[in-house]
Amino acid sequence: MNTYGAYDFGYNVTTSSSSVGTWMLVSAVAALIGGIVVYLVFLNKSNEGKYKGFVNWLYDFLSFKSMFAEVLLKVVYLILAIYITLSSFALIGTNFIAFLAYLIIGNLVLRLMFEFSLVILVICRNTTEINKKLKKESAKK
């Protein structure tokens, strides 16, 4: 009789470490080969502008033409700012000064951290635009 009583669900919850290690090795080799093949075949510079629709979006995504970090940072900032604001109210009954400090300083530090991160992204975007303009001007000459 098993630990589930009269029912045998057929689940084997024990996994040997050798099968996990084997799977990790196979995954690493497959990822290495797949990454090289996708880079050489799909992300080739000669394929730029060839694709339409979803495949074009996928090409831009995998070649880092469009940055999603800015949107992600803004959403994470909003979530954390709301969390800091709401969680600060847990301190209002114990220490009003701690509540104000957590509310104000916490949101201020969070804002500064995210602004610094966004400044780095804006510098990257502006550098990319300058590079594109310089390439266009040098191609005209």
HELIX and SHEET records of a PDB file:
HELIX    1   1 SER A   17  VAL A   37  1                                  21    
HELIX    2   2 VAL A   38  PHE A   42  3                                   5    
HELIX    3   3 LYS A   45  ASN A   47  5                                   3    
HELIX    4   4 GLY A   53  LEU A   62  1                                  10    
HELIX    5   5 ALA A   69  SER A   88  1                                  20    
HELIX    6   6 PHE A   89  LEU A   91  5                                   3    
HELIX    7   7 PHE A   96  LYS A  140  1                                  45    
END                                                                             
